[in-house]
Amino acid sequence: MSLVSIIIPTYNRAHLITETLDSIKSQTHTYWECIIVDDNSTDNTKEVIENYSKNDARFIYAKRPQHMPKGANACRNYGFQLSKGDFINWFDSDDIMHENKLSVQLKSLEFNTESPYSICQSNWFDKESNKDLGLRSRTIDSKNRLEDYCLYNIVWLTTAPLWRKGFLEKYNLKFDEELHQSQEYDFHTKALYISDKYTIVKEPLLTLIKHNEAISNNIFQDFKIESNLKVKGNVTKDYLPNFTASGKLKWLEILTLYYKELLIRGKKEYAKKSIPLIFRSVEEVEISFISRLSFKLKIILTYMSFVFFGKGYKLVKPLT
């Protein structure tokens, strides 16, 4: 029987994590370890988790070492160092595993021996309104998986994949500990670039909980913008040259709209930092020299208009 290491970063989630841990305890595949890495919580998270570990040794409480930076990424990487399983399932401290998640995904990987990871569908639940919002993403498959993931045409989050540990170790796949936003997007695009031959489980095997405490809120905080720009820069440099013509155009549109949103929100310095990404991307698009030059000039004029007049986003539109 295959040991699965479930790795959960947590910070001040004592009031939420019990539902998550209960869902793990209910798994039909029983050979697992659950490593919960505490990011130095100030609530009673430690007591809650230790109560589980006293009754079930498969739950393991650990604290992020002081020499590692604060944040979920370092906690995930540290949990990976501690893990003993042949398979890895990153999980979050506020989401719910369906009871057969591990067993179904293990079977999918046992059947597809060449696949380095399995992706399942996810449900989306609004905690505030107590409503089931249905599937988180319409589809998790495409004929061009890396490109479509980069373009947000297919979506899955950290909790959905079950990974072969050997694949992660072979390619030294870790979470970037400098990122405060888009970290899972960054991790998944790196994995897809190495291999997009994942197996698909179309049935939802987990429920993602939407609530006001979600760390993805307030994405226009400065440190999160820095992370987003870094990740968008990686895509532009490493993957964009291999996109289809329509994919390159769509990526340019994504960057252009983000640039305009930064200006509207008064983040002019970050908008300025995004201009080189836009210019690099427009060089990949199949348009005439005059059209390319005109687009670049409009980008610059838009920036100058915001600097001096505080408006002007209508000067530039995404290329179509």
Beta strands, then each sheet from edge to edge (+ up, - down):
strand 1: 4-10
strand 2: 32-38
strand 3: 59-63
strand 4: 87-90
strand 5: 96-97
strand 6: 117-126
strand 7: 131-135
strand 8: 161-164
strand 9: 199-210
sheet 1: 3+ 2+ 1+ 4+ 8- 6+ 7-
sheet 2: 3+ 2+ 1+ 4+ 8- 6+ 9+ 5-
end
